[in-house]
Amino acid sequence: MSAVLETSPFFLRPMLKNDMDEIMAIELKSYVFPWTRQIFIDCLRAGYYCQVCEMHGYIVAYGIMSTGAAEAHVLNLCVSSERQGKGLGRQLLSHMLGVAEQKKIDTVFLEVRPSNSIALCLYDAMGFNQIGERKDYYPTKKGREDALILAKSLAKNIAKSFPA
Ligand SMILES: CC(C)(COP(=O)(O)OP(=O)(O)OC[C@H]1O[C@@H](n2cnc3c(N)ncnc32)[C@H](O)[C@@H]1OP(=O)(O)O)[C@@H](O)C(=O)NCCC(=O)NCCS
């Protein structure tokens, strides 16, 4: 896909508890099985890296990443439906990978539904590789769906990618 890049000015800032109404409006429109407000609040309380992308005073995207000693996990990455396909997801993920690199993280992990082809394209383009799967991990309208486990190595002195 060759996107028409977003040219409006936007900036990233830490997510706040006060952002929950706006975030939940995007979350509910973006996922068939959305996170609850409480999950976002728990992520804030846990001290995870929670960022929002703001444009013209409104939140248009957000990302949440937990970081430990050597690993990080991208737990949520979401762009509002009106702003999708304009490069925001890529820029937000790239920012989060940069933060992980600054924190000397070796490997960034995430889980994704195999049916989420857009997200898979993005993760592939950003250098993530599939390293495993979790059987019947996600609910679907008809039953369950596996989760693909993807990883990206940030370590400079070891192989940049994992075998497929
Ligand atoms: C997945 C998501 C974060 C991608 O963000 P985005 O801003 O729409 O994506 P971008 O415009 O940055 O595009 C990045 C890449 O994604 C892929 N992509 C984006 N839109 C696409 C589309 N409509 N069709 C196919 N691939 C697409 C392309 O590989 C694209 O790179 P390219 O433009 O160089 O070809 C966004 O679509 C989203 O929030 N979806 C709903 C929530 C979700 O599924 N989150 C991921 C959970 S794991």
The ligand as an ORCA input file, in Angstrom:
! r2SCAN-3c Opt
* xyz 0 1
  C      -2.767     -1.429     12.389
  C      -2.693      0.086     12.492
  C      -2.085      0.487     13.832
  C      -1.784      0.603     11.354
  O      -1.693      2.015     11.465
  P      -1.928      2.930     10.183
  O      -1.649      4.327     10.568
  O      -3.264      2.644      9.627
  O      -0.810      2.356      9.189
  P       0.246      3.200      8.340
  O      -0.485      4.189      7.490
  O       1.305      3.704      9.229
  O       0.804      2.088      7.369
  C       1.889      1.285      7.754
  C       1.885      0.005      6.944
  O       0.736     -0.755      7.293
  C       0.235     -1.394      6.141
  N      -1.089     -0.870      5.823
  C      -1.669      0.253      6.311
  N      -2.919      0.388      5.833
  C      -3.104     -0.664      5.013
  C      -4.202     -1.099      4.194
  N      -5.351     -0.420      4.150
  N      -4.052     -2.246      3.514
  C      -2.916     -2.946      3.565
  N      -1.841     -2.587      4.307
  C      -1.943     -1.458      5.008
  C       1.232     -1.118      5.040
  O       2.246     -2.099      5.111
  C       1.772      0.199      5.443
  O       3.040      0.493      4.947
  P       3.184      1.215      3.488
  O       2.275      2.394      3.497
  O       4.626      1.591      3.441
  O       2.800      0.191      2.506
  C      -4.079      0.744     12.307
  O      -4.622      0.356     11.085
  C      -5.059      0.425     13.434
  O      -5.082      1.138     14.434
  N      -5.891     -0.626     13.283
  C      -6.903     -0.957     14.292
  C      -6.277     -1.431     15.592
  C      -5.309     -2.586     15.353
  O      -5.630     -3.548     14.673
  N      -4.111     -2.465     15.957
  C      -3.088     -3.484     15.882
  C      -3.347     -4.542     16.901
  S      -2.100     -5.811     16.843
*
